[in-house]
Amino acid sequence: MVGAVVESERPSRLVTTWAAPEEEGQQDRHSRVTFDIRPHDDIVRLTVTHEDLNDEDERADAASGWPAVLSNLKSLLETGRPLPQEPWAVPAG
């Protein structure tokens, strides 16, 4: 994926553009991803918002892709190692 940082408020917010590498020069094909990190009692809440998707297929891809990416990130942070296989490559159902 390619993109640019649009906004950064360390350590609580990061906003980036998001596009496939073949769409790098096509600004109208870029979507926007916001990562918000907020304290919640003794833990931290991460909210990922993916906006400006071009169609329903992109929305479906994002809806299935982000849980896999975040699951892998969680494993990496907790164990120091990513999941043994790419979770986004596992067939649904």
Wavefront OBJ file of the C-alpha trace (Angstrom):
o trace
v 0.000 0.000 0.000
v 1.057 3.574 -0.597
v -0.012 6.780 1.036
v 1.005 9.902 2.841
v 0.625 11.161 6.382
v -2.139 13.773 6.438
v -2.224 14.431 10.177
v -0.169 13.349 13.174
v -0.865 14.095 16.825
v 1.620 12.006 18.774
v 0.809 9.721 20.520
v -2.943 9.660 19.992
v -3.810 10.138 16.298
v -2.478 9.317 12.850
v -4.300 9.992 9.578
v -2.970 8.687 6.266
v -4.064 8.332 2.693
v -4.280 4.753 1.422
v -4.075 3.286 -2.060
v -2.847 0.267 -3.965
v 0.636 0.746 -5.483
v -0.776 0.851 -9.020
v -3.025 3.767 -7.943
v -0.214 5.855 -6.439
v -0.520 8.755 -8.892
v -4.330 8.690 -8.978
v -5.312 10.896 -6.042
v -9.025 10.289 -6.672
v -8.420 6.572 -5.913
v -6.885 7.245 -2.479
v -8.936 6.565 0.617
v -8.236 7.836 4.124
v -7.391 5.839 7.256
v -7.505 7.306 10.763
v -5.919 5.597 13.764
v -7.100 7.012 17.089
v -5.535 5.780 20.338
v -7.287 6.654 23.596
v -6.820 5.492 27.190
v -9.679 3.393 28.528
v -9.325 2.494 32.213
v -6.119 0.422 32.436
v -5.889 -0.343 28.725
v -5.743 1.505 25.426
v -8.463 1.620 22.777
v -7.434 1.726 19.120
v -10.103 2.856 16.660
v -9.407 2.448 12.950
v -11.653 4.371 10.557
v -11.272 3.776 6.814
v -13.143 6.386 4.747
v -13.545 7.580 1.175
v -13.577 4.085 -0.288
v -14.480 4.025 -3.968
v -17.137 1.315 -3.967
v -18.761 -1.548 -2.089
v -15.989 -3.976 -3.088
v -13.358 -1.755 -1.464
v -15.526 -1.413 1.646
v -15.856 -5.212 1.878
v -12.096 -5.638 1.414
v -11.403 -3.126 4.184
v -14.002 -4.711 6.471
v -12.341 -8.105 6.163
v -8.743 -6.879 5.929
v -8.443 -4.644 8.972
v -9.436 -7.316 11.537
v -6.736 -9.592 10.091
v -4.089 -6.858 10.148
v -4.981 -5.841 13.710
v -4.986 -9.466 14.874
v -1.487 -9.858 13.494
v -0.393 -6.613 15.173
v -1.829 -7.792 18.503
v 0.116 -11.046 18.274
v 3.310 -9.191 17.408
v 2.942 -6.784 20.341
v 2.099 -9.540 22.832
v 4.615 -12.184 21.763
v 7.243 -10.381 19.716
v 6.305 -12.515 16.692
v 3.643 -12.119 14.027
v 1.111 -14.848 13.351
v 2.623 -17.919 11.634
v 0.665 -17.241 8.443
v -0.777 -14.113 6.887
v -4.266 -13.824 8.412
v -5.586 -11.807 5.461
v -4.793 -14.783 3.203
v -7.017 -17.181 5.179
v -10.276 -17.850 3.298
v -13.389 -16.516 5.032
v -15.799 -19.004 6.595
l 1 2 3 4 5 6 7 8 9 10 11 12 13 14 15 16 17 18 19 20 21 22 23 24 25 26 27 28 29 30 31 32 33 34 35 36 37 38 39 40 41 42 43 44 45 46 47 48 49 50 51 52 53 54 55 56 57 58 59 60 61 62 63 64 65 66 67 68 69 70 71 72 73 74 75 76 77 78 79 80 81 82 83 84 85 86 87 88 89 90 91 92 93
